[in-house]
Amino acid sequence: MVSHDTFQSLSADGREVRYLLGIRGRRSDEAAAVFDRLDDKAWIVVDDGNRVQEVRLDDSGLRYFVVDSAERREYEQELRERSMKAVAEQLDKITAAVKAGRLKAAEKIGARAGCAVARNHGNRYYSWEITQDSPFRYWQDEGKMKAEKLREGKYILKTDDATITAEESVGIYKQLSDVEWAYRDLKDVIAMRPIYHKKDSRVCAHIFVATLALFLKRALQHELARRHIDFTPTEAFAAMGSIGVSVLDMAGKKRLLTISGGRDARRLVKALGIGNTAPPVALTGPKNADR
């Protein structure tokens, strides 16, 4: 989707369309050129975990924002170290096999080494060679590692909008992430899909209920943040699941009983200002007691 043709189509027919899109960070000459122009003194701090700087490659009006995320860097560094360990273990086995004389033919050594570095992105970290003096050796390639660490934790945004600031670009792109998260919720957590209905009206009703559920979840997210409650909506739903409701039937007289729930549920109820956790009587009265 992120291609030259797509960019061109966004502004075709004289339409005043502005875009802000993430671009591929690997195997891209465009991204490589952007990373080459990074300036350690040009970073702008957005918040405790993010900083950004603007890069321009030419006079076309296109702007690039490189976002450096501490959280993303920590995650990618952990993945890299895990991959490096797995690849090094395979290369060590090849080294041991060569030294023990179990692996002699250069083409077989090369084939195994090629397979080893092809797995777990080993080509990004290691180089190897077979020479007359050394039947096989590998090493951590500092040039490759420098390039990896330069990219680690960073992503690139591209825009033709001349008005937004570097800081604003980060917030706008996070909104896109929120939209993508919402669609994942619709499809997975709220189970909008698969849809087995055969009538359009029922499909529309299904989507409406799922969208309403998502709206309620987002409203809960904002309320939790506003009240400084350290729970995600998913965690809050799970905690509230400990609140139970039952109907006690004694000699034909029914009484609604509500279980207050666990510690987290009680904390949420108090923080959100919910005075009564019992459901409406209409839902739990005598006619509905057995449903």
N, C-alpha and C positions, 0 to 999 in steps of 0.2 A: 504493500500500500504506500509505503514511503518511497516514492520514486520520482524521477524528473517529470514524467508524464502526469503524475498525480498533482504535483505542484503547479504545473502549467494549467491543468484543467480547473484548478481552484480559482484562477483569475481569468478564465476564458470569457470571451464575449463581453469584455469590458466590465465584468462584475467586480465590485469592490469587496472582495473576500480576503480576510486576513487569517493566517494560520499560525499555529504554534505546535510543532510536531517534534517528537523525539526521533533522532536519526541513528542508524546503525553505528555502533562504536568499534566494530571489528571488521576486518576485510573491507575497509572503506577508505579510499584515498582522501575523501572529504573530511572524515573524522580524524585521520592521521594529520592532515594539515592543520586542523583546529587544535589538536593536542600539541603540535609543534610550536604553536604561537602562545601557549599559556605563559603567563607572567606571575611568578610567585608574589609579586608586590601588588597585583591588581585584584586580588580576591576581595569580595564584599561579603561581610558576615550577615546572613539572613536571620539566623537564630542560633541556639547553642549547638545544633547538630548539622547545620547546613551553611555553605558559603557558595558564592557564584561569581563568575566573571564573564564579561562579554568579549567575544572575539569576532573580528571581521576579516574575511579573506580577500575581499576586493571592494570595488566601488559599486557593486550591483544593488546595494541596499539590503542584502540579506544579512541577517544578524544571527550569531550563534551564542548561546548561553551554556557554559559548562558549569554544571552543578556538582559540587563535591559534598557527598553525604557521609557523615561519620557512621551512621547506622548501616548504610549500604556497604561502606568500606570494611567494617567489622565482619559483616556477613560474607562478602566476597573473599576476604582474607582467610576466613575459616575454610571456605570451600577450596581455595587454592592450596592451602597447607595440607588438606586431606588428600587432594589429587596428587600433589607432589610426593607425598608419602607412599601412596599406592604405586605410582610409576617407579619411584626409586627402588621399591621392593622387587619389582619385576626386573629392572635393570641389574640389580645386585645378583639376582638368580642367574642371569645370563653371564655376568662376570665370573661367577663361581663355576658355572658349567664350562666356560672356556678355559679357566685355569686348571680344572680337573681333567681336561681333555675329552669331556663328554660331548663337546660342541666344537668342531674344528673347521668345517667348510665355511668360507667367508659369506657365501650367499645365504646359508642357513642362519648364520649369526646376524646378518643384516636383516633377514626376514623377521626374526624374533624381536630384534631391537626396534624395527619399524612398527611392528604390532604393539610393542610395549608403550612407545611414546604416542601412538595414535589413540590409545585409551586414556581416558581421564585428562585430556588436553595436555599430554606430556610434551608435545612439541612447543608449547608456550614457555616451558621452563628448562628443558634439557637439550643438549646436543650430544652426539656420539660420533665415533669414527672407527674405522678398521684400517690399520696401516701395517707395513712390514715389521716395524718395531713394536707395535702394540696390536695384538689380534683383536682386541676390543677394549674400548674405554669410553666412559660417558662423564659428563660434568654438568653442573648447574651453570647455564649460560647467563652471564651477568648482563649482556646486552638485552636478551629476552626478558630477564627479570626486571630490568629497568623500565622497559616498555609496559610490562604487566602492572607494576606498581604505579606507573603514571596513570593508567586507566582505572585502577582499582578504586571503587567507591564513587566513580564519576559517570555522569551521563550527559548527553548533549541535546539541547533543544535548538530548533531552527525556526526562524520566523521572518516574515517580510513586513511585520508591523513596526513602524518607526516610532511609535508612541510609548509602548510599554517599557518599563524599566527592568533591569536585571532581577531585582527583588520580586517584582510583580510576576515575572515569568515563572518563578518557582511556585508561587501560590496558585497560578492558573493551571500549571501542569498537575499540581496535587489535586485540583478539582477534577481533572480528567481521571486520575487514579481513583478518586472517590466514586465517580460514575462507573468505572470498570468494576470496582468492588461491589457497587449496588447491583449490577447485572449478575455478578457471580452469586450474590445472595439470592436474587430472584430465581436463578436456575438451580442452585444447590441447596442452600439453607432453607429457603422458603418453598423450595420444590415446585417452582412454576412449571418446570419441565420434568418428565414428558407430559404432554397433553393428549389424553385419549378421547376427549369429547368429539362427537360427530356433528354437533350443531354449532353454528356460529355464535348463537346467543350464549351457549354454555362455555365456549372458548373465551368469549369476552368477559363472562362472569368470573371465570377462573383467573384470568389475567388481572381483572379488577381487584379481586380479593388478595392476590399475591402482591400487587402494587400497593394496596392499602396496608398490608402487613409490613412492607418495606418502609412506607411512610411512617408508620408507628414506631418502627425500629429506629429510624433516623431521628424522629422526635425524641425518643428516649436517649439517644446518643447525645443530642444537644443539651437535654436536661441534665444528664449525668455530668457533662462538662461544665455546665453553668453552676452546678452545685458542688463542683470540685470533688466528685465521687470517683475514685480510682477503679472503675469497672468498665469493661466494654459492654455493649448491649447484649452480646452473646453470653457473657459471664453473668450479667444481671438476670437474663431469662433463666439461666441454669439455677441461679441462687433462688429465684422466686418459685422455681419448680418444687421447692421443699414445702411450700404452703399447701396444705391439703384441705379439702372440703368434703364433708359427709353429711348424710341425713340420718338422724337417729329416730327410729320408729318404736315407740313404747305404747302398747295397747291402742294403736291407731292414731296416736298423737305424734306428729312428726316435728322434729326440731333440727334446725340447721347448726352444724358444728364446724368451726373453722380452726385448723391447726396453724399456729403462728409461724411455723417454719424455722429454719436454722438461723444461726447467728448472722450470716451475710444477708439473708432475707429480711430479718428484723432491722438490720442497719439500713438497708435500702428503703424499706417502708418508712422508716423514721425520716431519713434524709430527703425523700421525695414528697414528704408531707401527706402520705396516704393514711387517712384516719380509719378506714374500714376496709379490711381485705375480703370481707364476705361478698360473694356474688349476689346479683339481684335475686330477690325471692322468687320472681317469676321464672327463673331458670332452674331453681332447685326446690320448688314447692312440691306438694303431693303428686301433681300430675307428671312431674318430671323425675321423681325420686328413683324410679327404676330404670331410667334411660342411661 
